[in-house]
Amino acid sequence: MAAVDLRDGESPEHLITRFRQAVQRDGILREIKQRRHFIPKGERRRIAQAKAARRRRRAISKRAAL
């Protein structure tokens, strides 16, 4: 759970900014989006492997471009 405390002399706008950063850092919204629909364990594994393969291909192509 993301929580922020108001600091001395801090504006409400800055407090909201710090809260948004905390939510982003904790990955709360990402997890909510993932939980909207049930994805079986095997399919989650396949998706993770495909993402890893894309990252590897991208890293190789970046190295080749240099």
mmCIF file as Biopython writes it, N, C-alpha, C and O atoms, coordinates in Angstrom:
data_model
#
loop_
_atom_site.group_PDB
_atom_site.id
_atom_site.type_symbol
_atom_site.label_atom_id
_atom_site.label_alt_id
_atom_site.label_comp_id
_atom_site.label_asym_id
_atom_site.label_entity_id
_atom_site.label_seq_id
_atom_site.pdbx_PDB_ins_code
_atom_site.Cartn_x
_atom_site.Cartn_y
_atom_site.Cartn_z
_atom_site.occupancy
_atom_site.B_iso_or_equiv
_atom_site.auth_seq_id
_atom_site.auth_asym_id
_atom_site.pdbx_PDB_model_num
ATOM 1   N N  . MET A ? 1  ? 0.838   -1.177  0.000   1.0 0.0 1  A 1 
ATOM 2   C CA . MET A ? 1  ? 0.000   0.000   0.000   1.0 0.0 1  A 1 
ATOM 3   C C  . MET A ? 1  ? 0.880   1.236   0.000   1.0 0.0 1  A 1 
ATOM 4   O O  . MET A ? 1  ? 1.748   1.389   0.860   1.0 0.0 1  A 1 
ATOM 5   N N  . ALA A ? 2  ? 0.657   2.109   -0.957  1.0 0.0 2  A 1 
ATOM 6   C CA . ALA A ? 2  ? 1.433   3.340   -1.048  1.0 0.0 2  A 1 
ATOM 7   C C  . ALA A ? 2  ? 0.824   4.380   -0.114  1.0 0.0 2  A 1 
ATOM 8   O O  . ALA A ? 2  ? -0.387  4.605   -0.116  1.0 0.0 2  A 1 
ATOM 9   N N  . ALA A ? 3  ? 1.676   5.001   0.673   1.0 0.0 3  A 1 
ATOM 10  C CA . ALA A ? 3  ? 1.221   6.054   1.577   1.0 0.0 3  A 1 
ATOM 11  C C  . ALA A ? 3  ? 2.295   7.121   1.646   1.0 0.0 3  A 1 
ATOM 12  O O  . ALA A ? 3  ? 3.488   6.816   1.655   1.0 0.0 3  A 1 
ATOM 13  N N  . VAL A ? 4  ? 1.868   8.370   1.694   1.0 0.0 4  A 1 
ATOM 14  C CA . VAL A ? 4  ? 2.795   9.485   1.834   1.0 0.0 4  A 1 
ATOM 15  C C  . VAL A ? 4  ? 2.296   10.384  2.950   1.0 0.0 4  A 1 
ATOM 16  O O  . VAL A ? 4  ? 1.090   10.540  3.139   1.0 0.0 4  A 1 
ATOM 17  N N  . ASP A ? 5  ? 3.223   10.974  3.687   1.0 0.0 5  A 1 
ATOM 18  C CA . ASP A ? 5  ? 2.882   11.898  4.767   1.0 0.0 5  A 1 
ATOM 19  C C  . ASP A ? 5  ? 3.197   13.313  4.322   1.0 0.0 5  A 1 
ATOM 20  O O  . ASP A ? 5  ? 4.183   13.550  3.624   1.0 0.0 5  A 1 
ATOM 21  N N  . LEU A ? 6  ? 2.368   14.238  4.723   1.0 0.0 6  A 1 
ATOM 22  C CA . LEU A ? 6  ? 2.564   15.643  4.395   1.0 0.0 6  A 1 
ATOM 23  C C  . LEU A ? 6  ? 3.776   16.170  5.141   1.0 0.0 6  A 1 
ATOM 24  O O  . LEU A ? 6  ? 3.857   16.065  6.364   1.0 0.0 6  A 1 
ATOM 25  N N  . ARG A ? 7  ? 4.724   16.742  4.395   1.0 0.0 7  A 1 
ATOM 26  C CA . ARG A ? 7  ? 5.923   17.315  4.997   1.0 0.0 7  A 1 
ATOM 27  C C  . ARG A ? 7  ? 5.654   18.777  5.356   1.0 0.0 7  A 1 
ATOM 28  O O  . ARG A ? 7  ? 4.720   19.392  4.842   1.0 0.0 7  A 1 
ATOM 29  N N  . ASP A ? 8  ? 6.475   19.315  6.235   1.0 0.0 8  A 1 
ATOM 30  C CA . ASP A ? 8  ? 6.321   20.713  6.625   1.0 0.0 8  A 1 
ATOM 31  C C  . ASP A ? 8  ? 6.507   21.614  5.413   1.0 0.0 8  A 1 
ATOM 32  O O  . ASP A ? 8  ? 7.509   21.520  4.705   1.0 0.0 8  A 1 
ATOM 33  N N  . GLY A ? 9  ? 5.536   22.486  5.181   1.0 0.0 9  A 1 
ATOM 34  C CA . GLY A ? 9  ? 5.615   23.450  4.090   1.0 0.0 9  A 1 
ATOM 35  C C  . GLY A ? 9  ? 5.419   22.863  2.711   1.0 0.0 9  A 1 
ATOM 36  O O  . GLY A ? 9  ? 5.692   23.539  1.720   1.0 0.0 9  A 1 
ATOM 37  N N  . GLU A ? 10 ? 4.955   21.623  2.610   1.0 0.0 10 A 1 
ATOM 38  C CA . GLU A ? 10 ? 4.765   20.977  1.309   1.0 0.0 10 A 1 
ATOM 39  C C  . GLU A ? 10 ? 3.399   21.319  0.741   1.0 0.0 10 A 1 
ATOM 40  O O  . GLU A ? 10 ? 2.397   21.297  1.455   1.0 0.0 10 A 1 
ATOM 41  N N  . SER A ? 11 ? 3.362   21.634  -0.550  1.0 0.0 11 A 1 
ATOM 42  C CA . SER A ? 11 ? 2.093   21.963  -1.186  1.0 0.0 11 A 1 
ATOM 43  C C  . SER A ? 11 ? 1.315   20.683  -1.481  1.0 0.0 11 A 1 
ATOM 44  O O  . SER A ? 11 ? 1.901   19.613  -1.649  1.0 0.0 11 A 1 
ATOM 45  N N  . PRO A ? 12 ? -0.003  20.804  -1.541  1.0 0.0 12 A 1 
ATOM 46  C CA . PRO A ? 12 ? -0.820  19.612  -1.867  1.0 0.0 12 A 1 
ATOM 47  C C  . PRO A ? 12 ? -0.475  19.029  -3.241  1.0 0.0 12 A 1 
ATOM 48  O O  . PRO A ? 12 ? -0.548  17.815  -3.436  1.0 0.0 12 A 1 
ATOM 49  N N  . GLU A ? 13 ? -0.097  19.897  -4.197  1.0 0.0 13 A 1 
ATOM 50  C CA . GLU A ? 13 ? 0.254   19.406  -5.529  1.0 0.0 13 A 1 
ATOM 51  C C  . GLU A ? 13 ? 1.490   18.512  -5.476  1.0 0.0 13 A 1 
ATOM 52  O O  . GLU A ? 13 ? 1.550   17.477  -6.141  1.0 0.0 13 A 1 
ATOM 53  N N  . HIS A ? 14 ? 2.479   18.924  -4.675  1.0 0.0 14 A 1 
ATOM 54  C CA . HIS A ? 14 ? 3.693   18.122  -4.557  1.0 0.0 14 A 1 
ATOM 55  C C  . HIS A ? 14 ? 3.397   16.812  -3.824  1.0 0.0 14 A 1 
ATOM 56  O O  . HIS A ? 14 ? 3.979   15.775  -4.140  1.0 0.0 14 A 1 
ATOM 57  N N  . LEU A ? 15 ? 2.500   16.863  -2.853  1.0 0.0 15 A 1 
ATOM 58  C CA . LEU A ? 15 ? 2.111   15.645  -2.133  1.0 0.0 15 A 1 
ATOM 59  C C  . LEU A ? 15 ? 1.482   14.635  -3.098  1.0 0.0 15 A 1 
ATOM 60  O O  . LEU A ? 15 ? 1.783   13.443  -3.048  1.0 0.0 15 A 1 
ATOM 61  N N  . ILE A ? 16 ? 0.609   15.128  -3.971  1.0 0.0 16 A 1 
ATOM 62  C CA . ILE A ? 16 ? -0.022  14.247  -4.963  1.0 0.0 16 A 1 
ATOM 63  C C  . ILE A ? 16 ? 1.024   13.673  -5.910  1.0 0.0 16 A 1 
ATOM 64  O O  . ILE A ? 16 ? 0.953   12.502  -6.281  1.0 0.0 16 A 1 
ATOM 65  N N  . THR A ? 17 ? 2.001   14.501  -6.303  1.0 0.0 17 A 1 
ATOM 66  C CA . THR A ? 17 ? 3.069   14.032  -7.181  1.0 0.0 17 A 1 
ATOM 67  C C  . THR A ? 17 ? 3.857   12.915  -6.512  1.0 0.0 17 A 1 
ATOM 68  O O  . THR A ? 17 ? 4.148   11.898  -7.142  1.0 0.0 17 A 1 
ATOM 69  N N  . ARG A ? 18 ? 4.204   13.097  -5.239  1.0 0.0 18 A 1 
ATOM 70  C CA . ARG A ? 18 ? 4.947   12.053  -4.531  1.0 0.0 18 A 1 
ATOM 71  C C  . ARG A ? 18 ? 4.118   10.789  -4.406  1.0 0.0 18 A 1 
ATOM 72  O O  . ARG A ? 18 ? 4.660   9.688   -4.500  1.0 0.0 18 A 1 
ATOM 73  N N  . PHE A ? 19 ? 2.800   10.923  -4.194  1.0 0.0 19 A 1 
ATOM 74  C CA . PHE A ? 19 ? 1.926   9.752   -4.096  1.0 0.0 19 A 1 
ATOM 75  C C  . PHE A ? 19 ? 1.895   8.996   -5.421  1.0 0.0 19 A 1 
ATOM 76  O O  . PHE A ? 19 ? 1.989   7.768   -5.442  1.0 0.0 19 A 1 
ATOM 77  N N  . ARG A ? 20 ? 1.764   9.726   -6.522  1.0 0.0 20 A 1 
ATOM 78  C CA . ARG A ? 20 ? 1.742   9.078   -7.842  1.0 0.0 20 A 1 
ATOM 79  C C  . ARG A ? 20 ? 3.046   8.333   -8.101  1.0 0.0 20 A 1 
ATOM 80  O O  . ARG A ? 20 ? 3.035   7.226   -8.641  1.0 0.0 20 A 1 
ATOM 81  N N  . GLN A ? 21 ? 4.159   8.931   -7.720  1.0 0.0 21 A 1 
ATOM 82  C CA . GLN A ? 21 ? 5.452   8.273   -7.895  1.0 0.0 21 A 1 
ATOM 83  C C  . GLN A ? 21 ? 5.527   6.993   -7.066  1.0 0.0 21 A 1 
ATOM 84  O O  . GLN A ? 21 ? 6.049   5.977   -7.526  1.0 0.0 21 A 1 
ATOM 85  N N  . ALA A ? 22 ? 5.001   7.050   -5.835  1.0 0.0 22 A 1 
ATOM 86  C CA . ALA A ? 22 ? 5.018   5.864   -4.971  1.0 0.0 22 A 1 
ATOM 87  C C  . ALA A ? 22 ? 4.163   4.749   -5.565  1.0 0.0 22 A 1 
ATOM 88  O O  . ALA A ? 22 ? 4.553   3.582   -5.540  1.0 0.0 22 A 1 
ATOM 89  N N  . VAL A ? 23 ? 3.003   5.109   -6.098  1.0 0.0 23 A 1 
ATOM 90  C CA . VAL A ? 23 ? 2.115   4.121   -6.724  1.0 0.0 23 A 1 
ATOM 91  C C  . VAL A ? 23 ? 2.810   3.500   -7.930  1.0 0.0 23 A 1 
ATOM 92  O O  . VAL A ? 23 ? 2.757   2.286   -8.123  1.0 0.0 23 A 1 
ATOM 93  N N  . GLN A ? 24 ? 3.460   4.331   -8.743  1.0 0.0 24 A 1 
ATOM 94  C CA . GLN A ? 24 ? 4.174   3.836   -9.922  1.0 0.0 24 A 1 
ATOM 95  C C  . GLN A ? 24 ? 5.314   2.906   -9.512  1.0 0.0 24 A 1 
ATOM 96  O O  . GLN A ? 24 ? 5.502   1.845   -10.108 1.0 0.0 24 A 1 
ATOM 97  N N  . ARG A ? 25 ? 6.072   3.309   -8.492  1.0 0.0 25 A 1 
ATOM 98  C CA . ARG A ? 25 ? 7.224   2.524   -8.039  1.0 0.0 25 A 1 
ATOM 99  C C  . ARG A ? 25 ? 6.780   1.173   -7.474  1.0 0.0 25 A 1 
ATOM 100 O O  . ARG A ? 25 ? 7.460   0.166   -7.671  1.0 0.0 25 A 1 
ATOM 101 N N  . ASP A ? 26 ? 5.646   1.147   -6.776  1.0 0.0 26 A 1 
ATOM 102 C CA . ASP A ? 26 ? 5.160   -0.094  -6.182  1.0 0.0 26 A 1 
ATOM 103 C C  . ASP A ? 26 ? 4.485   -1.011  -7.209  1.0 0.0 26 A 1 
ATOM 104 O O  . ASP A ? 26 ? 4.277   -2.192  -6.933  1.0 0.0 26 A 1 
ATOM 105 N N  . GLY A ? 27 ? 4.142   -0.484  -8.385  1.0 0.0 27 A 1 
ATOM 106 C CA . GLY A ? 27 ? 3.529   -1.292  -9.429  1.0 0.0 27 A 1 
ATOM 107 C C  . GLY A ? 27 ? 2.080   -1.643  -9.149  1.0 0.0 27 A 1 
ATOM 108 O O  . GLY A ? 27 ? 1.596   -2.678  -9.605  1.0 0.0 27 A 1 
ATOM 109 N N  . ILE A ? 28 ? 1.381   -0.796  -8.406  1.0 0.0 28 A 1 
ATOM 110 C CA . ILE A ? 28 ? 0.002   -1.080  -8.000  1.0 0.0 28 A 1 
ATOM 111 C C  . ILE A ? 28 ? -0.923  -1.100  -9.212  1.0 0.0 28 A 1 
ATOM 112 O O  . ILE A ? 28 ? -1.701  -2.039  -9.380  1.0 0.0 28 A 1 
ATOM 113 N N  . LEU A ? 29 ? -0.847  -0.070  -10.059 1.0 0.0 29 A 1 
ATOM 114 C CA . LEU A ? 29 ? -1.738  -0.016  -11.221 1.0 0.0 29 A 1 
ATOM 115 C C  . LEU A ? 29 ? -1.475  -1.161  -12.192 1.0 0.0 29 A 1 
ATOM 116 O O  . LEU A ? 29 ? -2.410  -1.709  -12.774 1.0 0.0 29 A 1 
ATOM 117 N N  . ARG A ? 30 ? -0.203  -1.524  -12.370 1.0 0.0 30 A 1 
ATOM 118 C CA . ARG A ? 30 ? 0.139   -2.636  -13.249 1.0 0.0 30 A 1 
ATOM 119 C C  . ARG A ? 30 ? -0.502  -3.928  -12.743 1.0 0.0 30 A 1 
ATOM 120 O O  . ARG A ? 30 ? -1.035  -4.714  -13.526 1.0 0.0 30 A 1 
ATOM 121 N N  . GLU A ? 31 ? -0.444  -4.138  -11.431 1.0 0.0 31 A 1 
ATOM 122 C CA . GLU A ? 31 ? -1.022  -5.349  -10.849 1.0 0.0 31 A 1 
ATOM 123 C C  . GLU A ? 31 ? -2.539  -5.364  -10.996 1.0 0.0 31 A 1 
ATOM 124 O O  . GLU A ? 31 ? -3.125  -6.412  -11.265 1.0 0.0 31 A 1 
ATOM 125 N N  . ILE A ? 32 ? -3.179  -4.210  -10.821 1.0 0.0 32 A 1 
ATOM 126 C CA . ILE A ? 32 ? -4.640  -4.131  -10.972 1.0 0.0 32 A 1 
ATOM 127 C C  . ILE A ? 32 ? -5.035  -4.490  -12.396 1.0 0.0 32 A 1 
ATOM 128 O O  . ILE A ? 32 ? -5.995  -5.230  -12.609 1.0 0.0 32 A 1 
ATOM 129 N N  . LYS A ? 33 ? -4.294  -3.964  -13.378 1.0 0.0 33 A 1 
ATOM 130 C CA . LYS A ? 33 ? -4.608  -4.266  -14.773 1.0 0.0 33 A 1 
ATOM 131 C C  . LYS A ? 33 ? -4.430  -5.754  -15.060 1.0 0.0 33 A 1 
ATOM 132 O O  . LYS A ? 33 ? -5.213  -6.337  -15.809 1.0 0.0 33 A 1 
ATOM 133 N N  . GLN A ? 34 ? -3.410  -6.371  -14.472 1.0 0.0 34 A 1 
ATOM 134 C CA . GLN A ? 34 ? -3.184  -7.788  -14.690 1.0 0.0 34 A 1 
ATOM 135 C C  . GLN A ? 34 ? -4.278  -8.638  -14.049 1.0 0.0 34 A 1 
ATOM 136 O O  . GLN A ? 34 ? -4.610  -9.707  -14.561 1.0 0.0 34 A 1 
ATOM 137 N N  . ARG A ? 35 ? -4.833  -8.178  -12.946 1.0 0.0 35 A 1 
ATOM 138 C CA . ARG A ? 35 ? -5.839  -8.969  -12.237 1.0 0.0 35 A 1 
ATOM 139 C C  . ARG A ? 35 ? -7.244  -8.803  -12.791 1.0 0.0 35 A 1 
ATOM 140 O O  . ARG A ? 35 ? -8.167  -9.464  -12.317 1.0 0.0 35 A 1 
ATOM 141 N N  . ARG A ? 36 ? -7.431  -7.940  -13.781 1.0 0.0 36 A 1 
ATOM 142 C CA . ARG A ? 36 ? -8.760  -7.741  -14.357 1.0 0.0 36 A 1 
ATOM 143 C C  . ARG A ? 36 ? -9.300  -9.030  -14.960 1.0 0.0 36 A 1 
ATOM 144 O O  . ARG A ? 36 ? -10.489 -9.329  -14.853 1.0 0.0 36 A 1 
ATOM 145 N N  . HIS A ? 37 ? -8.408  -9.793  -15.597 1.0 0.0 37 A 1 
ATOM 146 C CA . HIS A ? 37 ? -8.809  -11.038 -16.245 1.0 0.0 37 A 1 
ATOM 147 C C  . HIS A ? 37 ? -7.905  -12.154 -15.744 1.0 0.0 37 A 1 
ATOM 148 O O  . HIS A ? 37 ? -6.704  -11.967 -15.547 1.0 0.0 37 A 1 
ATOM 149 N N  . PHE A ? 38 ? -8.501  -13.303 -15.546 1.0 0.0 38 A 1 
ATOM 150 C CA . PHE A ? 38 ? -7.723  -14.453 -15.080 1.0 0.0 38 A 1 
ATOM 151 C C  . PHE A ? 38 ? -6.847  -14.973 -16.215 1.0 0.0 38 A 1 
ATOM 152 O O  . PHE A ? 38 ? -7.327  -15.215 -17.323 1.0 0.0 38 A 1 
ATOM 153 N N  . ILE A ? 39 ? -5.568  -15.139 -15.929 1.0 0.0 39 A 1 
ATOM 154 C CA . ILE A ? 39 ? -4.635  -15.709 -16.891 1.0 0.0 39 A 1 
ATOM 155 C C  . ILE A ? 39 ? -4.024  -16.950 -16.244 1.0 0.0 39 A 1 
ATOM 156 O O  . ILE A ? 39 ? -3.407  -16.848 -15.184 1.0 0.0 39 A 1 
ATOM 157 N N  . PRO A ? 40 ? -4.185  -18.122 -16.865 1.0 0.0 40 A 1 
ATOM 158 C CA . PRO A ? 40 ? -3.623  -19.344 -16.297 1.0 0.0 40 A 1 
ATOM 159 C C  . PRO A ? 40 ? -2.101  -19.255 -16.153 1.0 0.0 40 A 1 
ATOM 160 O O  . PRO A ? 40 ? -1.435  -18.492 -16.853 1.0 0.0 40 A 1 
ATOM 161 N N  . LYS A ? 41 ? -1.587  -20.039 -15.247 1.0 0.0 41 A 1 
ATOM 162 C CA . LYS A ? 41 ? -0.159  -20.013 -14.939 1.0 0.0 41 A 1 
ATOM 163 C C  . LYS A ? 41 ? 0.688   -20.317 -16.166 1.0 0.0 41 A 1 
ATOM 164 O O  . LYS A ? 41 ? 1.711   -19.666 -16.382 1.0 0.0 41 A 1 
ATOM 165 N N  . GLY A ? 42 ? 0.290   -21.276 -16.960 1.0 0.0 42 A 1 
ATOM 166 C CA . GLY A ? 42 ? 1.043   -21.643 -18.156 1.0 0.0 42 A 1 
ATOM 167 C C  . GLY A ? 42 ? 1.092   -20.514 -19.172 1.0 0.0 42 A 1 
ATOM 168 O O  . GLY A ? 42 ? 2.118   -20.279 -19.811 1.0 0.0 42 A 1 
ATOM 169 N N  . GLU A ? 43 ? -0.025  -19.820 -19.310 1.0 0.0 43 A 1 
ATOM 170 C CA . GLU A ? 43 ? -0.057  -18.706 -20.256 1.0 0.0 43 A 1 
ATOM 171 C C  . GLU A ? 43 ? 0.792   -17.544 -19.754 1.0 0.0 43 A 1 
ATOM 172 O O  . GLU A ? 43 ? 1.461   -16.880 -20.546 1.0 0.0 43 A 1 
ATOM 173 N N  . ARG A ? 44 ? 0.771   -17.291 -18.442 1.0 0.0 44 A 1 
ATOM 174 C CA . ARG A ? 44 ? 1.628   -16.243 -17.865 1.0 0.0 44 A 1 
ATOM 175 C C  . ARG A ? 44 ? 3.100   -16.555 -18.141 1.0 0.0 44 A 1 
ATOM 176 O O  . ARG A ? 44 ? 3.886   -15.665 -18.465 1.0 0.0 44 A 1 
ATOM 177 N N  . ARG A ? 45 ? 3.457   -17.828 -18.008 1.0 0.0 45 A 1 
ATOM 178 C CA . ARG A ? 45 ? 4.830   -18.257 -18.264 1.0 0.0 45 A 1 
ATOM 179 C C  . ARG A ? 45 ? 5.199   -18.040 -19.734 1.0 0.0 45 A 1 
ATOM 180 O O  . ARG A ? 45 ? 6.293   -17.566 -20.039 1.0 0.0 45 A 1 
ATOM 181 N N  . ARG A ? 46 ? 4.275   -18.393 -20.652 1.0 0.0 46 A 1 
ATOM 182 C CA . ARG A ? 46 ? 4.524   -18.198 -22.076 1.0 0.0 46 A 1 
ATOM 183 C C  . ARG A ? 46 ? 4.705   -16.721 -22.413 1.0 0.0 46 A 1 
ATOM 184 O O  . ARG A ? 46 ? 5.581   -16.360 -23.199 1.0 0.0 46 A 1 
ATOM 185 N N  . ILE A ? 47 ? 3.874   -15.869 -21.815 1.0 0.0 47 A 1 
ATOM 186 C CA . ILE A ? 47 ? 3.978   -14.425 -22.043 1.0 0.0 47 A 1 
ATOM 187 C C  . ILE A ? 47 ? 5.315   -13.907 -21.535 1.0 0.0 47 A 1 
ATOM 188 O O  . ILE A ? 47 ? 5.968   -13.108 -22.207 1.0 0.0 47 A 1 
ATOM 189 N N  . ALA A ? 48 ? 5.729   -14.357 -20.352 1.0 0.0 48 A 1 
ATOM 190 C CA . ALA A ? 48 ? 7.005   -13.921 -19.780 1.0 0.0 48 A 1 
ATOM 191 C C  . ALA A ? 48 ? 8.169   -14.364 -20.658 1.0 0.0 48 A 1 
ATOM 192 O O  . ALA A ? 48 ? 9.115   -13.603 -20.857 1.0 0.0 48 A 1 
ATOM 193 N N  . GLN A ? 49 ? 8.111   -15.585 -21.184 1.0 0.0 49 A 1 
ATOM 194 C CA . GLN A ? 49 ? 9.180   -16.066 -22.065 1.0 0.0 49 A 1 
ATOM 195 C C  . GLN A ? 49 ? 9.228   -15.259 -23.354 1.0 0.0 49 A 1 
ATOM 196 O O  . GLN A ? 49 ? 10.313  -14.953 -23.848 1.0 0.0 49 A 1 
ATOM 197 N N  . ALA A ? 50 ? 8.075   -14.911 -23.905 1.0 0.0 50 A 1 
ATOM 198 C CA . ALA A ? 50 ? 8.038   -14.119 -25.135 1.0 0.0 50 A 1 
ATOM 199 C C  . ALA A ? 50 ? 8.612   -12.720 -24.889 1.0 0.0 50 A 1 
ATOM 200 O O  . ALA A ? 50 ? 9.338   -12.189 -25.729 1.0 0.0 50 A 1 
ATOM 201 N N  . LYS A ? 51 ? 8.284   -12.123 -23.733 1.0 0.0 51 A 1 
ATOM 202 C CA . LYS A ? 51 ? 8.831   -10.810 -23.406 1.0 0.0 51 A 1 
ATOM 203 C C  . LYS A ? 51 ? 10.340  -10.872 -23.250 1.0 0.0 51 A 1 
ATOM 204 O O  . LYS A ? 51 ? 11.051  -9.973  -23.699 1.0 0.0 51 A 1 
ATOM 205 N N  . ALA A ? 52 ? 10.833  -11.929 -22.617 1.0 0.0 52 A 1 
ATOM 206 C CA . ALA A ? 52 ? 12.273  -12.087 -22.437 1.0 0.0 52 A 1 
ATOM 207 C C  . ALA A ? 52 ? 12.965  -12.253 -23.791 1.0 0.0 52 A 1 
ATOM 208 O O  . ALA A ? 52 ? 14.042  -11.700 -24.012 1.0 0.0 52 A 1 
ATOM 209 N N  . ALA A ? 53 ? 12.353  -13.007 -24.686 1.0 0.0 53 A 1 
ATOM 210 C CA . ALA A ? 53 ? 12.935  -13.201 -26.014 1.0 0.0 53 A 1 
ATOM 211 C C  . ALA A ? 53 ? 12.988  -11.882 -26.774 1.0 0.0 53 A 1 
ATOM 212 O O  . ALA A ? 53 ? 13.973  -11.601 -27.457 1.0 0.0 53 A 1 
ATOM 213 N N  . ARG A ? 54 ? 11.943  -11.075 -26.665 1.0 0.0 54 A 1 
ATOM 214 C CA . ARG A ? 54 ? 11.941  -9.756  -27.318 1.0 0.0 54 A 1 
ATOM 215 C C  . ARG A ? 54 ? 13.051  -8.869  -26.763 1.0 0.0 54 A 1 
ATOM 216 O O  . ARG A ? 54 ? 13.745  -8.181  -27.511 1.0 0.0 54 A 1 
ATOM 217 N N  . ARG A ? 55 ? 13.208  -8.896  -25.419 1.0 0.0 55 A 1 
ATOM 218 C CA . ARG A ? 55 ? 14.275  -8.093  -24.802 1.0 0.0 55 A 1 
ATOM 219 C C  . ARG A ? 55 ? 15.645  -8.545  -25.298 1.0 0.0 55 A 1 
ATOM 220 O O  . ARG A ? 55 ? 16.507  -7.716  -25.589 1.0 0.0 55 A 1 
ATOM 221 N N  . ARG A ? 56 ? 15.847  -9.862  -25.394 1.0 0.0 56 A 1 
ATOM 222 C CA . ARG A ? 56 ? 17.125  -10.383 -25.885 1.0 0.0 56 A 1 
ATOM 223 C C  . ARG A ? 56 ? 17.383  -9.957  -27.325 1.0 0.0 56 A 1 
ATOM 224 O O  . ARG A ? 56 ? 18.484  -9.519  -27.658 1.0 0.0 56 A 1 
ATOM 225 N N  . ARG A ? 57 ? 16.358  -10.085 -28.188 1.0 0.0 57 A 1 
ATOM 226 C CA . ARG A ? 57 ? 16.513  -9.692  -29.590 1.0 0.0 57 A 1 
ATOM 227 C C  . ARG A ? 57 ? 16.823  -8.197  -29.700 1.0 0.0 57 A 1 
ATOM 228 O O  . ARG A ? 57 ? 17.673  -7.789  -30.492 1.0 0.0 57 A 1 
ATOM 229 N N  . ARG A ? 58 ? 16.131  -7.392  -28.904 1.0 0.0 58 A 1 
ATOM 230 C CA . ARG A ? 58 ? 16.363  -5.948  -28.920 1.0 0.0 58 A 1 
ATOM 231 C C  . ARG A ? 58 ? 17.779  -5.622  -28.475 1.0 0.0 58 A 1 
ATOM 232 O O  . ARG A ? 58 ? 18.433  -4.765  -29.069 1.0 0.0 58 A 1 
ATOM 233 N N  . ALA A ? 59 ? 18.260  -6.297  -27.435 1.0 0.0 59 A 1 
ATOM 234 C CA . ALA A ? 59 ? 19.625  -6.058  -26.927 1.0 0.0 59 A 1 
ATOM 235 C C  . ALA A ? 59 ? 20.646  -6.460  -27.977 1.0 0.0 59 A 1 
ATOM 236 O O  . ALA A ? 59 ? 21.642  -5.762  -28.166 1.0 0.0 59 A 1 
ATOM 237 N N  . ILE A ? 60 ? 20.418  -7.570  -28.660 1.0 0.0 60 A 1 
ATOM 238 C CA . ILE A ? 60 ? 21.354  -8.020  -29.701 1.0 0.0 60 A 1 
ATOM 239 C C  . ILE A ? 60 ? 21.363  -7.035  -30.862 1.0 0.0 60 A 1 
ATOM 240 O O  . ILE A ? 60 ? 22.428  -6.705  -31.384 1.0 0.0 60 A 1 
ATOM 241 N N  . SER A ? 61 ? 20.185  -6.560  -31.273 1.0 0.0 61 A 1 
ATOM 242 C CA . SER A ? 61 ? 20.141  -5.633  -32.405 1.0 0.0 61 A 1 
ATOM 243 C C  . SER A ? 61 ? 20.780  -4.293  -32.030 1.0 0.0 61 A 1 
ATOM 244 O O  . SER A ? 61 ? 21.381  -3.647  -32.889 1.0 0.0 61 A 1 
ATOM 245 N N  . LYS A ? 62 ? 20.669  -3.862  -30.780 1.0 0.0 62 A 1 
ATOM 246 C CA . LYS A ? 62 ? 21.315  -2.617  -30.356 1.0 0.0 62 A 1 
ATOM 247 C C  . LYS A ? 62 ? 22.821  -2.778  -30.389 1.0 0.0 62 A 1 
ATOM 248 O O  . LYS A ? 62 ? 23.532  -1.866  -30.813 1.0 0.0 62 A 1 
ATOM 249 N N  . ARG A ? 63 ? 23.327  -3.939  -29.944 1.0 0.0 63 A 1 
ATOM 250 C CA . ARG A ? 63 ? 24.766  -4.193  -29.971 1.0 0.0 63 A 1 
ATOM 251 C C  . ARG A ? 63 ? 25.290  -4.251  -31.396 1.0 0.0 63 A 1 
ATOM 252 O O  . ARG A ? 63 ? 26.393  -3.780  -31.674 1.0 0.0 63 A 1 
ATOM 253 N N  . ALA A ? 64 ? 24.503  -4.827  -32.301 1.0 0.0 64 A 1 
ATOM 254 C CA . ALA A ? 64 ? 24.918  -4.946  -33.699 1.0 0.0 64 A 1 
ATOM 255 C C  . ALA A ? 64 ? 24.952  -3.574  -34.371 1.0 0.0 64 A 1 
ATOM 256 O O  . ALA A ? 64 ? 25.763  -3.343  -35.268 1.0 0.0 64 A 1 
ATOM 257 N N  . ALA A ? 65 ? 24.069  -2.658  -33.940 1.0 0.0 65 A 1 
ATOM 258 C CA . ALA A ? 65 ? 24.012  -1.327  -34.543 1.0 0.0 65 A 1 
ATOM 259 C C  . ALA A ? 65 ? 25.219  -0.490  -34.136 1.0 0.0 65 A 1 
ATOM 260 O O  . ALA A ? 65 ? 25.590  0.442   -34.850 1.0 0.0 65 A 1 
ATOM 261 N N  . LEU A ? 66 ? 25.826  -0.801  -33.017 1.0 0.0 66 A 1 
ATOM 262 C CA . LEU A ? 66 ? 26.991  -0.021  -32.555 1.0 0.0 66 A 1 
ATOM 263 C C  . LEU A ? 66 ? 28.198  -0.457  -33.267 1.0 0.0 66 A 1 
ATOM 264 O O  . LEU A ? 66 ? 29.282  0.073   -33.025 1.0 0.0 66 A 1 
#
